[in-house]
Amino acid sequence: MPDDHGMLFLFDHSHRAVMWMMNTYLPLDMLFIDQDGVVRSIAKDTVPMTRTRINSGVPVLAVLELNAGLSDALGIKPGDQIVHQFFGQN
């Protein structure tokens, strides 16, 4: 996946999200984002092709998947703000 791409999973309500990597062929960083667009936690370098449960730990409204290592390369950390129309920002 190109480094300027990702996959954004949007949920219809906040909840403790659980993801897994079955049928995913490359390691990812998963950013768990709350209703205000704040990164609450990051699962780094997830293991491809596994059913290991990856839990957000807190209620979130979205998950952004990026190539593994990209969150560190970009300096993204919990508490950072994601700007996207889904989170009600202009």
PyMOL Python script that loads the backbone (N, CA, C, O; Angstrom):
from pymol import cmd

cmd.read_pdbstr("""\
ATOM      1  N   MET A   1       0.852  -1.168   0.000  1.00  0.00           N
ATOM      2  CA  MET A   1       0.000   0.000   0.000  1.00  0.00           C
ATOM      3  C   MET A   1       0.906   1.242   0.000  1.00  0.00           C
ATOM      4  O   MET A   1       1.862   1.296   0.774  1.00  0.00           O
ATOM      5  N   PRO A   2       0.634   2.210  -0.828  1.00  0.00           N
ATOM      6  CA  PRO A   2       1.449   3.428  -0.814  1.00  0.00           C
ATOM      7  C   PRO A   2       1.352   4.139   0.543  1.00  0.00           C
ATOM      8  O   PRO A   2       0.318   4.080   1.208  1.00  0.00           O
ATOM      9  N   ASP A   3       2.421   4.803   0.938  1.00  0.00           N
ATOM     10  CA  ASP A   3       2.433   5.475   2.244  1.00  0.00           C
ATOM     11  C   ASP A   3       1.435   6.617   2.344  1.00  0.00           C
ATOM     12  O   ASP A   3       1.105   7.045   3.450  1.00  0.00           O
ATOM     13  N   ASP A   4       0.948   7.119   1.220  1.00  0.00           N
ATOM     14  CA  ASP A   4      -0.047   8.196   1.300  1.00  0.00           C
ATOM     15  C   ASP A   4      -1.480   7.654   1.194  1.00  0.00           C
ATOM     16  O   ASP A   4      -2.412   8.397   0.884  1.00  0.00           O
ATOM     17  N   HIS A   5      -1.642   6.354   1.455  1.00  0.00           N
ATOM     18  CA  HIS A   5      -2.953   5.713   1.474  1.00  0.00           C
ATOM     19  C   HIS A   5      -3.183   5.074   2.840  1.00  0.00           C
ATOM     20  O   HIS A   5      -2.248   4.874   3.616  1.00  0.00           O
ATOM     21  N   GLY A   6      -4.423   4.763   3.111  1.00  0.00           N
ATOM     22  CA  GLY A   6      -4.798   4.060   4.324  1.00  0.00           C
ATOM     23  C   GLY A   6      -6.239   3.611   4.187  1.00  0.00           C
ATOM     24  O   GLY A   6      -6.866   3.801   3.145  1.00  0.00           O
ATOM     25  N   MET A   7      -6.756   3.016   5.247  1.00  0.00           N
ATOM     26  CA  MET A   7      -8.148   2.605   5.250  1.00  0.00           C
ATOM     27  C   MET A   7      -8.783   3.122   6.535  1.00  0.00           C
ATOM     28  O   MET A   7      -8.286   2.871   7.633  1.00  0.00           O
ATOM     29  N   LEU A   8      -9.893   3.850   6.382  1.00  0.00           N
ATOM     30  CA  LEU A   8     -10.596   4.430   7.518  1.00  0.00           C
ATOM     31  C   LEU A   8     -11.900   3.674   7.727  1.00  0.00           C
ATOM     32  O   LEU A   8     -12.772   3.667   6.858  1.00  0.00           O
ATOM     33  N   PHE A   9     -12.025   3.038   8.889  1.00  0.00           N
ATOM     34  CA  PHE A   9     -13.245   2.337   9.275  1.00  0.00           C
ATOM     35  C   PHE A   9     -14.061   3.279  10.148  1.00  0.00           C
ATOM     36  O   PHE A   9     -13.588   3.716  11.197  1.00  0.00           O
ATOM     37  N   LEU A  10     -15.278   3.596   9.727  1.00  0.00           N
ATOM     38  CA  LEU A  10     -16.156   4.502  10.456  1.00  0.00           C
ATOM     39  C   LEU A  10     -17.313   3.700  11.036  1.00  0.00           C
ATOM     40  O   LEU A  10     -17.953   2.923  10.328  1.00  0.00           O
ATOM     41  N   PHE A  11     -17.577   3.889  12.315  1.00  0.00           N
ATOM     42  CA  PHE A  11     -18.648   3.156  12.995  1.00  0.00           C
ATOM     43  C   PHE A  11     -19.834   4.082  13.242  1.00  0.00           C
ATOM     44  O   PHE A  11     -19.679   5.303  13.259  1.00  0.00           O
ATOM     45  N   ASP A  12     -21.004   3.507  13.430  1.00  0.00           N
ATOM     46  CA  ASP A  12     -22.192   4.334  13.644  1.00  0.00           C
ATOM     47  C   ASP A  12     -22.383   4.744  15.105  1.00  0.00           C
ATOM     48  O   ASP A  12     -23.253   5.560  15.407  1.00  0.00           O
ATOM     49  N   HIS A  13     -21.589   4.193  15.999  1.00  0.00           N
ATOM     50  CA  HIS A  13     -21.617   4.604  17.409  1.00  0.00           C
ATOM     51  C   HIS A  13     -20.267   4.255  18.049  1.00  0.00           C
ATOM     52  O   HIS A  13     -19.553   3.372  17.575  1.00  0.00           O
ATOM     53  N   SER A  14     -19.936   4.961  19.125  1.00  0.00           N
ATOM     54  CA  SER A  14     -18.687   4.684  19.839  1.00  0.00           C
ATOM     55  C   SER A  14     -18.799   3.365  20.584  1.00  0.00           C
ATOM     56  O   SER A  14     -19.826   3.064  21.191  1.00  0.00           O
ATOM     57  N   HIS A  15     -17.735   2.589  20.530  1.00  0.00           N
ATOM     58  CA  HIS A  15     -17.670   1.321  21.254  1.00  0.00           C
ATOM     59  C   HIS A  15     -16.208   0.878  21.326  1.00  0.00           C
ATOM     60  O   HIS A  15     -15.348   1.430  20.641  1.00  0.00           O
ATOM     61  N   ARG A  16     -15.944  -0.112  22.152  1.00  0.00           N
ATOM     62  CA  ARG A  16     -14.600  -0.694  22.190  1.00  0.00           C
ATOM     63  C   ARG A  16     -14.435  -1.542  20.939  1.00  0.00           C
ATOM     64  O   ARG A  16     -14.988  -2.637  20.837  1.00  0.00           O
ATOM     65  N   ALA A  17     -13.684  -1.033  20.008  1.00  0.00           N
ATOM     66  CA  ALA A  17     -13.503  -1.715  18.730  1.00  0.00           C
ATOM     67  C   ALA A  17     -12.513  -2.863  18.878  1.00  0.00           C
ATOM     68  O   ALA A  17     -11.527  -2.765  19.609  1.00  0.00           O
ATOM     69  N   VAL A  18     -12.794  -3.941  18.178  1.00  0.00           N
ATOM     70  CA  VAL A  18     -11.896  -5.091  18.118  1.00  0.00           C
ATOM     71  C   VAL A  18     -11.649  -5.396  16.643  1.00  0.00           C
ATOM     72  O   VAL A  18     -12.582  -5.618  15.872  1.00  0.00           O
ATOM     73  N   MET A  19     -10.380  -5.402  16.274  1.00  0.00           N
ATOM     74  CA  MET A  19      -9.986  -5.669  14.894  1.00  0.00           C
ATOM     75  C   MET A  19      -9.146  -6.946  14.884  1.00  0.00           C
ATOM     76  O   MET A  19      -8.726  -7.433  15.933  1.00  0.00           O
ATOM     77  N   TRP A  20      -8.908  -7.478  13.685  1.00  0.00           N
ATOM     78  CA  TRP A  20      -7.975  -8.576  13.510  1.00  0.00           C
ATOM     79  C   TRP A  20      -7.361  -8.467  12.135  1.00  0.00           C
ATOM     80  O   TRP A  20      -7.774  -7.631  11.332  1.00  0.00           O
ATOM     81  N   MET A  21      -6.380  -9.304  11.856  1.00  0.00           N
ATOM     82  CA  MET A  21      -5.595  -9.183  10.630  1.00  0.00           C
ATOM     83  C   MET A  21      -5.793 -10.356   9.664  1.00  0.00           C
ATOM     84  O   MET A  21      -5.027 -10.503   8.710  1.00  0.00           O
ATOM     85  N   MET A  22      -6.797 -11.181   9.896  1.00  0.00           N
ATOM     86  CA  MET A  22      -7.056 -12.303   8.997  1.00  0.00           C
ATOM     87  C   MET A  22      -7.269 -11.775   7.588  1.00  0.00           C
ATOM     88  O   MET A  22      -7.990 -10.796   7.398  1.00  0.00           O
ATOM     89  N   ASN A  23      -6.656 -12.406   6.605  1.00  0.00           N
ATOM     90  CA  ASN A  23      -6.737 -12.012   5.194  1.00  0.00           C
ATOM     91  C   ASN A  23      -6.098 -10.659   4.897  1.00  0.00           C
ATOM     92  O   ASN A  23      -6.369 -10.062   3.856  1.00  0.00           O
ATOM     93  N   THR A  24      -5.262 -10.178   5.791  1.00  0.00           N
ATOM     94  CA  THR A  24      -4.498  -8.945   5.566  1.00  0.00           C
ATOM     95  C   THR A  24      -3.042  -9.350   5.422  1.00  0.00           C
ATOM     96  O   THR A  24      -2.476  -9.984   6.313  1.00  0.00           O
ATOM     97  N   TYR A  25      -2.437  -8.985   4.300  1.00  0.00           N
ATOM     98  CA  TYR A  25      -1.130  -9.511   3.936  1.00  0.00           C
ATOM     99  C   TYR A  25       0.053  -8.625   4.320  1.00  0.00           C
ATOM    100  O   TYR A  25       1.203  -9.015   4.117  1.00  0.00           O
ATOM    101  N   LEU A  26      -0.208  -7.451   4.866  1.00  0.00           N
ATOM    102  CA  LEU A  26       0.900  -6.577   5.247  1.00  0.00           C
ATOM    103  C   LEU A  26       0.687  -6.071   6.658  1.00  0.00           C
ATOM    104  O   LEU A  26      -0.456  -5.878   7.072  1.00  0.00           O
ATOM    105  N   PRO A  27       1.765  -5.849   7.416  1.00  0.00           N
ATOM    106  CA  PRO A  27       1.628  -5.331   8.777  1.00  0.00           C
ATOM    107  C   PRO A  27       1.107  -3.896   8.740  1.00  0.00           C
ATOM    108  O   PRO A  27       1.431  -3.123   7.839  1.00  0.00           O
ATOM    109  N   LEU A  28       0.303  -3.565   9.726  1.00  0.00           N
ATOM    110  CA  LEU A  28      -0.331  -2.250   9.775  1.00  0.00           C
ATOM    111  C   LEU A  28      -0.138  -1.598  11.142  1.00  0.00           C
ATOM    112  O   LEU A  28       0.132  -2.273  12.135  1.00  0.00           O
ATOM    113  N   ASP A  29      -0.281  -0.276  11.173  1.00  0.00           N
ATOM    114  CA  ASP A  29      -0.513   0.478  12.406  1.00  0.00           C
ATOM    115  C   ASP A  29      -2.003   0.800  12.415  1.00  0.00           C
ATOM    116  O   ASP A  29      -2.549   1.241  11.404  1.00  0.00           O
ATOM    117  N   MET A  30      -2.658   0.583  13.547  1.00  0.00           N
ATOM    118  CA  MET A  30      -4.081   0.895  13.673  1.00  0.00           C
ATOM    119  C   MET A  30      -4.245   2.032  14.667  1.00  0.00           C
ATOM    120  O   MET A  30      -3.872   1.911  15.834  1.00  0.00           O
ATOM    121  N   LEU A  31      -4.807   3.138  14.193  1.00  0.00           N
ATOM    122  CA  LEU A  31      -5.071   4.297  15.039  1.00  0.00           C
ATOM    123  C   LEU A  31      -6.530   4.250  15.452  1.00  0.00           C
ATOM    124  O   LEU A  31      -7.416   4.263  14.598  1.00  0.00           O
ATOM    125  N   PHE A  32      -6.791   4.196  16.745  1.00  0.00           N
ATOM    126  CA  PHE A  32      -8.148   4.159  17.280  1.00  0.00           C
ATOM    127  C   PHE A  32      -8.547   5.583  17.651  1.00  0.00           C
ATOM    128  O   PHE A  32      -7.886   6.225  18.468  1.00  0.00           O
ATOM    129  N   ILE A  33      -9.627   6.075  17.051  1.00  0.00           N
ATOM    130  CA  ILE A  33      -9.988   7.490  17.094  1.00  0.00           C
ATOM    131  C   ILE A  33     -11.366   7.671  17.721  1.00  0.00           C
ATOM    132  O   ILE A  33     -12.314   6.974  17.361  1.00  0.00           O
ATOM    133  N   ASP A  34     -11.474   8.617  18.669  1.00  0.00           N
ATOM    134  CA  ASP A  34     -12.759   8.837  19.346  1.00  0.00           C
ATOM    135  C   ASP A  34     -13.660   9.783  18.544  1.00  0.00           C
ATOM    136  O   ASP A  34     -13.296  10.234  17.458  1.00  0.00           O
ATOM    137  N   GLN A  35     -14.833  10.071  19.095  1.00  0.00           N
ATOM    138  CA  GLN A  35     -15.839  10.872  18.389  1.00  0.00           C
ATOM    139  C   GLN A  35     -15.397  12.308  18.117  1.00  0.00           C
ATOM    140  O   GLN A  35     -15.970  12.977  17.257  1.00  0.00           O
ATOM    141  N   ASP A  36     -14.391  12.786  18.837  1.00  0.00           N
ATOM    142  CA  ASP A  36     -13.877  14.136  18.625  1.00  0.00           C
ATOM    143  C   ASP A  36     -12.695  14.161  17.666  1.00  0.00           C
ATOM    144  O   ASP A  36     -12.130  15.224  17.410  1.00  0.00           O
ATOM    145  N   GLY A  37     -12.314  12.999  17.131  1.00  0.00           N
ATOM    146  CA  GLY A  37     -11.182  12.924  16.216  1.00  0.00           C
ATOM    147  C   GLY A  37      -9.848  12.807  16.920  1.00  0.00           C
ATOM    148  O   GLY A  37      -8.805  13.019  16.301  1.00  0.00           O
ATOM    149  N   VAL A  38      -9.857  12.473  18.205  1.00  0.00           N
ATOM    150  CA  VAL A  38      -8.620  12.342  18.974  1.00  0.00           C
ATOM    151  C   VAL A  38      -8.136  10.896  18.932  1.00  0.00           C
ATOM    152  O   VAL A  38      -8.903   9.968  19.190  1.00  0.00           O
ATOM    153  N   VAL A  39      -6.871  10.714  18.606  1.00  0.00           N
ATOM    154  CA  VAL A  39      -6.263   9.381  18.624  1.00  0.00           C
ATOM    155  C   VAL A  39      -6.177   8.939  20.079  1.00  0.00           C
ATOM    156  O   VAL A  39      -5.487   9.569  20.881  1.00  0.00           O
ATOM    157  N   ARG A  40      -6.864   7.876  20.417  1.00  0.00           N
ATOM    158  CA  ARG A  40      -6.884   7.379  21.799  1.00  0.00           C
ATOM    159  C   ARG A  40      -5.834   6.312  22.045  1.00  0.00           C
ATOM    160  O   ARG A  40      -5.273   6.238  23.139  1.00  0.00           O
ATOM    161  N   SER A  41      -5.556   5.479  21.041  1.00  0.00           N
ATOM    162  CA  SER A  41      -4.521   4.457  21.170  1.00  0.00           C
ATOM    163  C   SER A  41      -4.053   4.050  19.779  1.00  0.00           C
ATOM    164  O   SER A  41      -4.724   4.299  18.777  1.00  0.00           O
ATOM    165  N   ILE A  42      -2.877   3.412  19.746  1.00  0.00           N
ATOM    166  CA  ILE A  42      -2.314   2.948  18.478  1.00  0.00           C
ATOM    167  C   ILE A  42      -1.795   1.533  18.681  1.00  0.00           C
ATOM    168  O   ILE A  42      -1.022   1.271  19.602  1.00  0.00           O
ATOM    169  N   ALA A  43      -2.226   0.622  17.813  1.00  0.00           N
ATOM    170  CA  ALA A  43      -1.656  -0.728  17.766  1.00  0.00           C
ATOM    171  C   ALA A  43      -0.636  -0.701  16.639  1.00  0.00           C
ATOM    172  O   ALA A  43      -0.996  -0.541  15.473  1.00  0.00           O
ATOM    173  N   LYS A  44       0.628  -0.857  16.983  1.00  0.00           N
ATOM    174  CA  LYS A  44       1.704  -0.724  15.996  1.00  0.00           C
ATOM    175  C   LYS A  44       2.166  -2.085  15.486  1.00  0.00           C
ATOM    176  O   LYS A  44       2.219  -3.066  16.227  1.00  0.00           O
ATOM    177  N   ASP A  45       2.497  -2.112  14.195  1.00  0.00           N
ATOM    178  CA  ASP A  45       3.119  -3.269  13.554  1.00  0.00           C
ATOM    179  C   ASP A  45       2.338  -4.557  13.819  1.00  0.00           C
ATOM    180  O   ASP A  45       2.896  -5.546  14.294  1.00  0.00           O
ATOM    181  N   THR A  46       1.054  -4.532  13.509  1.00  0.00           N
ATOM    182  CA  THR A  46       0.212  -5.701  13.729  1.00  0.00           C
ATOM    183  C   THR A  46       0.656  -6.855  12.821  1.00  0.00           C
ATOM    184  O   THR A  46       1.218  -6.632  11.749  1.00  0.00           O
ATOM    185  N   VAL A  47       0.402  -8.060  13.256  1.00  0.00           N
ATOM    186  CA  VAL A  47       0.904  -9.258  12.578  1.00  0.00           C
ATOM    187  C   VAL A  47      -0.086  -9.717  11.505  1.00  0.00           C
ATOM    188  O   VAL A  47      -1.240 -10.015  11.813  1.00  0.00           O
ATOM    189  N   PRO A  48       0.361  -9.776  10.246  1.00  0.00           N
ATOM    190  CA  PRO A  48      -0.522 -10.201   9.155  1.00  0.00           C
ATOM    191  C   PRO A  48      -1.028 -11.636   9.326  1.00  0.00           C
ATOM    192  O   PRO A  48      -0.385 -12.481   9.949  1.00  0.00           O
ATOM    193  N   MET A  49      -2.216 -11.873   8.741  1.00  0.00           N
ATOM    194  CA  MET A  49      -2.794 -13.213   8.605  1.00  0.00           C
ATOM    195  C   MET A  49      -3.048 -13.906   9.943  1.00  0.00           C
ATOM    196  O   MET A  49      -2.941 -15.128  10.038  1.00  0.00           O
ATOM    197  N   THR A  50      -3.385 -13.134  10.974  1.00  0.00           N
ATOM    198  CA  THR A  50      -3.675 -13.716  12.280  1.00  0.00           C
ATOM    199  C   THR A  50      -5.079 -13.329  12.733  1.00  0.00           C
ATOM    200  O   THR A  50      -5.672 -12.370  12.240  1.00  0.00           O
ATOM    201  N   ARG A  51      -5.583 -14.090  13.667  1.00  0.00           N
ATOM    202  CA  ARG A  51      -6.880 -13.790  14.285  1.00  0.00           C
ATOM    203  C   ARG A  51      -6.711 -13.189  15.679  1.00  0.00           C
ATOM    204  O   ARG A  51      -7.663 -13.125  16.456  1.00  0.00           O
ATOM    205  N   THR A  52      -5.511 -12.758  15.982  1.00  0.00           N
ATOM    206  CA  THR A  52      -5.281 -12.111  17.262  1.00  0.00           C
ATOM    207  C   THR A  52      -6.175 -10.876  17.364  1.00  0.00           C
ATOM    208  O   THR A  52      -6.225 -10.056  16.448  1.00  0.00           O
ATOM    209  N   ARG A  53      -6.871 -10.756  18.478  1.00  0.00           N
ATOM    210  CA  ARG A  53      -7.791  -9.636  18.665  1.00  0.00           C
ATOM    211  C   ARG A  53      -7.001  -8.386  19.059  1.00  0.00           C
ATOM    212  O   ARG A  53      -6.188  -8.411  19.983  1.00  0.00           O
ATOM    213  N   ILE A  54      -7.257  -7.309  18.343  1.00  0.00           N
ATOM    214  CA  ILE A  54      -6.594  -6.028  18.591  1.00  0.00           C
ATOM    215  C   ILE A  54      -7.674  -5.092  19.109  1.00  0.00           C
ATOM    216  O   ILE A  54      -8.552  -4.674  18.353  1.00  0.00           O
ATOM    217  N   ASN A  55      -7.615  -4.759  20.398  1.00  0.00           N
ATOM    218  CA  ASN A  55      -8.671  -4.035  21.091  1.00  0.00           C
ATOM    219  C   ASN A  55      -8.293  -2.574  21.246  1.00  0.00           C
ATOM    220  O   ASN A  55      -7.150  -2.253  21.570  1.00  0.00           O
ATOM    221  N   SER A  56      -9.257  -1.687  21.014  1.00  0.00           N
ATOM    222  CA  SER A  56      -9.015  -0.247  21.165  1.00  0.00           C
ATOM    223  C   SER A  56      -8.772   0.144  22.616  1.00  0.00           C
ATOM    224  O   SER A  56      -8.107   1.146  22.879  1.00  0.00           O
ATOM    225  N   GLY A  57      -9.298  -0.626  23.559  1.00  0.00           N
ATOM    226  CA  GLY A  57      -9.107  -0.332  24.982  1.00  0.00           C
ATOM    227  C   GLY A  57     -10.074   0.692  25.533  1.00  0.00           C
ATOM    228  O   GLY A  57     -10.353   0.693  26.732  1.00  0.00           O
ATOM    229  N   VAL A  58     -10.591   1.563  24.686  1.00  0.00           N
ATOM    230  CA  VAL A  58     -11.560   2.592  25.068  1.00  0.00           C
ATOM    231  C   VAL A  58     -12.576   2.726  23.937  1.00  0.00           C
ATOM    232  O   VAL A  58     -12.310   2.291  22.816  1.00  0.00           O
ATOM    233  N   PRO A  59     -13.730   3.320  24.212  1.00  0.00           N
ATOM    234  CA  PRO A  59     -14.692   3.520  23.129  1.00  0.00           C
ATOM    235  C   PRO A  59     -14.134   4.445  22.042  1.00  0.00           C
ATOM    236  O   PRO A  59     -13.573   5.501  22.334  1.00  0.00           O
ATOM    237  N   VAL A  60     -14.299   4.027  20.790  1.00  0.00           N
ATOM    238  CA  VAL A  60     -13.850   4.822  19.636  1.00  0.00           C
ATOM    239  C   VAL A  60     -14.946   4.826  18.578  1.00  0.00           C
ATOM    240  O   VAL A  60     -15.859   4.001  18.597  1.00  0.00           O
ATOM    241  N   LEU A  61     -14.829   5.775  17.656  1.00  0.00           N
ATOM    242  CA  LEU A  61     -15.793   5.901  16.574  1.00  0.00           C
ATOM    243  C   LEU A  61     -15.190   5.518  15.231  1.00  0.00           C
ATOM    244  O   LEU A  61     -15.908   5.368  14.242  1.00  0.00           O
ATOM    245  N   ALA A  62     -13.845   5.356  15.194  1.00  0.00           N
ATOM    246  CA  ALA A  62     -13.194   5.045  13.927  1.00  0.00           C
ATOM    247  C   ALA A  62     -11.843   4.381  14.171  1.00  0.00           C
ATOM    248  O   ALA A  62     -11.250   4.497  15.243  1.00  0.00           O
ATOM    249  N   VAL A  63     -11.380   3.681  13.136  1.00  0.00           N
ATOM    250  CA  VAL A  63     -10.040   3.102  13.131  1.00  0.00           C
ATOM    251  C   VAL A  63      -9.402   3.468  11.792  1.00  0.00           C
ATOM    252  O   VAL A  63      -9.994   3.258  10.733  1.00  0.00           O
ATOM    253  N   LEU A  64      -8.200   4.013  11.851  1.00  0.00           N
ATOM    254  CA  LEU A  64      -7.439   4.327  10.653  1.00  0.00           C
ATOM    255  C   LEU A  64      -6.273   3.360  10.564  1.00  0.00           C
ATOM    256  O   LEU A  64      -5.439   3.292  11.467  1.00  0.00           O
ATOM    257  N   GLU A  65      -6.220   2.605   9.462  1.00  0.00           N
ATOM    258  CA  GLU A  65      -5.123   1.665   9.241  1.00  0.00           C
ATOM    259  C   GLU A  65      -4.115   2.283   8.282  1.00  0.00           C
ATOM    260  O   GLU A  65      -4.471   2.773   7.211  1.00  0.00           O
ATOM    261  N   LEU A  66      -2.850   2.248   8.690  1.00  0.00           N
ATOM    262  CA  LEU A  66      -1.727   2.758   7.900  1.00  0.00           C
ATOM    263  C   LEU A  66      -0.673   1.667   7.796  1.00  0.00           C
ATOM    264  O   LEU A  66      -0.695   0.706   8.565  1.00  0.00           O
ATOM    265  N   ASN A  67       0.244   1.807   6.859  1.00  0.00           N
ATOM    266  CA  ASN A  67       1.372   0.882   6.802  1.00  0.00           C
ATOM    267  C   ASN A  67       2.100   0.873   8.139  1.00  0.00           C
ATOM    268  O   ASN A  67       2.238   1.910   8.787  1.00  0.00           O
ATOM    269  N   ALA A  68       2.564  -0.302   8.545  1.00  0.00           N
ATOM    270  CA  ALA A  68       3.315  -0.426   9.798  1.00  0.00           C
ATOM    271  C   ALA A  68       4.516   0.514   9.775  1.00  0.00           C
ATOM    272  O   ALA A  68       5.238   0.599   8.782  1.00  0.00           O
ATOM    273  N   GLY A  69       4.714   1.212  10.881  1.00  0.00           N
ATOM    274  CA  GLY A  69       5.838   2.129  11.017  1.00  0.00           C
ATOM    275  C   GLY A  69       5.524   3.551  10.603  1.00  0.00           C
ATOM    276  O   GLY A  69       6.272   4.471  10.932  1.00  0.00           O
ATOM    277  N   LEU A  70       4.433   3.744   9.889  1.00  0.00           N
ATOM    278  CA  LEU A  70       4.112   5.083   9.399  1.00  0.00           C
ATOM    279  C   LEU A  70       3.686   6.022  10.522  1.00  0.00           C
ATOM    280  O   LEU A  70       3.970   7.219  10.461  1.00  0.00           O
ATOM    281  N   SER A  71       3.012   5.504  11.545  1.00  0.00           N
ATOM    282  CA  SER A  71       2.622   6.389  12.656  1.00  0.00           C
ATOM    283  C   SER A  71       3.861   6.943  13.352  1.00  0.00           C
ATOM    284  O   SER A  71       3.881   8.119  13.718  1.00  0.00           O
ATOM    285  N   ASP A  72       4.898   6.122  13.544  1.00  0.00           N
ATOM    286  CA  ASP A  72       6.148   6.622  14.129  1.00  0.00           C
ATOM    287  C   ASP A  72       6.855   7.586  13.174  1.00  0.00           C
ATOM    288  O   ASP A  72       7.356   8.627  13.599  1.00  0.00           O
ATOM    289  N   ALA A  73       6.894   7.239  11.892  1.00  0.00           N
ATOM    290  CA  ALA A  73       7.575   8.087  10.909  1.00  0.00           C
ATOM    291  C   ALA A  73       6.938   9.470  10.829  1.00  0.00           C
ATOM    292  O   ALA A  73       7.626  10.466  10.608  1.00  0.00           O
ATOM    293  N   LEU A  74       5.618   9.524  11.010  1.00  0.00           N
ATOM    294  CA  LEU A  74       4.898  10.799  10.961  1.00  0.00           C
ATOM    295  C   LEU A  74       4.781  11.463  12.334  1.00  0.00           C
ATOM    296  O   LEU A  74       4.283  12.583  12.445  1.00  0.00           O
ATOM    297  N   GLY A  75       5.239  10.769  13.373  1.00  0.00           N
ATOM    298  CA  GLY A  75       5.174  11.326  14.727  1.00  0.00           C
ATOM    299  C   GLY A  75       3.776  11.337  15.327  1.00  0.00           C
ATOM    300  O   GLY A  75       3.488  12.142  16.212  1.00  0.00           O
ATOM    301  N   ILE A  76       2.901  10.445  14.851  1.00  0.00           N
ATOM    302  CA  ILE A  76       1.530  10.378  15.368  1.00  0.00           C
ATOM    303  C   ILE A  76       1.549   9.656  16.707  1.00  0.00           C
ATOM    304  O   ILE A  76       2.196   8.619  16.855  1.00  0.00           O
ATOM    305  N   LYS A  77       0.829  10.216  17.688  1.00  0.00           N
ATOM    306  CA  LYS A  77       0.779   9.622  19.024  1.00  0.00           C
ATOM    307  C   LYS A  77      -0.609   9.819  19.627  1.00  0.00           C
ATOM    308  O   LYS A  77      -1.366  10.676  19.171  1.00  0.00           O
ATOM    309  N   PRO A  78      -0.948   9.035  20.646  1.00  0.00           N
ATOM    310  CA  PRO A  78      -2.227   9.241  21.323  1.00  0.00           C
ATOM    311  C   PRO A  78      -2.340  10.692  21.807  1.00  0.00           C
ATOM    312  O   PRO A  78      -1.385  11.272  22.324  1.00  0.00           O
ATOM    313  N   GLY A  79      -3.524  11.250  21.622  1.00  0.00           N
ATOM    314  CA  GLY A  79      -3.776  12.640  21.972  1.00  0.00           C
ATOM    315  C   GLY A  79      -3.759  13.562  20.762  1.00  0.00           C
ATOM    316  O   GLY A  79      -4.256  14.686  20.832  1.00  0.00           O
ATOM    317  N   ASP A  80      -3.190  13.095  19.649  1.00  0.00           N
ATOM    318  CA  ASP A  80      -3.172  13.894  18.425  1.00  0.00           C
ATOM    319  C   ASP A  80      -4.583  13.983  17.844  1.00  0.00           C
ATOM    320  O   ASP A  80      -5.416  13.102  18.058  1.00  0.00           O
ATOM    321  N   GLN A  81      -4.830  15.057  17.111  1.00  0.00           N
ATOM    322  CA  GLN A  81      -6.136  15.324  16.511  1.00  0.00           C
ATOM    323  C   GLN A  81      -6.137  14.926  15.041  1.00  0.00           C
ATOM    324  O   GLN A  81      -5.236  15.299  14.289  1.00  0.00           O
ATOM    325  N   ILE A  82      -7.160  14.161  14.634  1.00  0.00           N
ATOM    326  CA  ILE A  82      -7.375  13.809  13.238  1.00  0.00           C
ATOM    327  C   ILE A  82      -8.443  14.753  12.686  1.00  0.00           C
ATOM    328  O   ILE A  82      -9.519  14.877  13.271  1.00  0.00           O
ATOM    329  N   VAL A  83      -8.161  15.409  11.583  1.00  0.00           N
ATOM    330  CA  VAL A  83      -9.122  16.313  10.969  1.00  0.00           C
ATOM    331  C   VAL A  83      -9.776  15.593   9.794  1.00  0.00           C
ATOM    332  O   VAL A  83      -9.113  15.211   8.830  1.00  0.00           O
ATOM    333  N   HIS A  84     -11.094  15.418   9.897  1.00  0.00           N
ATOM    334  CA  HIS A  84     -11.880  14.742   8.862  1.00  0.00           C
ATOM    335  C   HIS A  84     -13.332  15.149   9.072  1.00  0.00           C
ATOM    336  O   HIS A  84     -13.766  15.323  10.211  1.00  0.00           O
ATOM    337  N   GLN A  85     -14.080  15.300   8.002  1.00  0.00           N
ATOM    338  CA  GLN A  85     -15.475  15.724   8.108  1.00  0.00           C
ATOM    339  C   GLN A  85     -16.334  14.800   8.968  1.00  0.00           C
ATOM    340  O   GLN A  85     -17.334  15.245   9.531  1.00  0.00           O
ATOM    341  N   PHE A  86     -15.970  13.536   9.079  1.00  0.00           N
ATOM    342  CA  PHE A  86     -16.726  12.584   9.887  1.00  0.00           C
ATOM    343  C   PHE A  86     -16.745  12.988  11.348  1.00  0.00           C
ATOM    344  O   PHE A  86     -17.705  12.683  12.056  1.00  0.00           O
ATOM    345  N   PHE A  87     -15.712  13.665  11.815  1.00  0.00           N
ATOM    346  CA  PHE A  87     -15.609  14.049  13.221  1.00  0.00           C
ATOM    347  C   PHE A  87     -16.195  15.437  13.494  1.00  0.00           C
ATOM    348  O   PHE A  87     -15.990  15.994  14.573  1.00  0.00           O
ATOM    349  N   GLY A  88     -16.917  15.992  12.531  1.00  0.00           N
ATOM    350  CA  GLY A  88     -17.636  17.248  12.741  1.00  0.00           C
ATOM    351  C   GLY A  88     -16.758  18.486  12.679  1.00  0.00           C
ATOM    352  O   GLY A  88     -17.171  19.554  13.130  1.00  0.00           O
ATOM    353  N   GLN A  89     -15.571  18.368  12.138  1.00  0.00           N
ATOM    354  CA  GLN A  89     -14.682  19.518  12.022  1.00  0.00           C
ATOM    355  C   GLN A  89     -14.828  20.119  10.629  1.00  0.00           C
ATOM    356  O   GLN A  89     -15.183  19.421   9.679  1.00  0.00           O
ATOM    357  N   ASN A  90     -14.555  21.396  10.512  1.00  0.00           N
ATOM    358  CA  ASN A  90     -14.615  22.056   9.200  1.00  0.00           C
ATOM    359  C   ASN A  90     -13.249  22.402   8.714  1.00  0.00           C
ATOM    360  O   ASN A  90     -13.104  22.963   7.628  1.00  0.00           O
TER     361      ASN A  90
END
""", "prot")
cmd.dss("prot")
cmd.show_as("cartoon", "prot")
cmd.util.cbc("prot")
cmd.orient("prot")
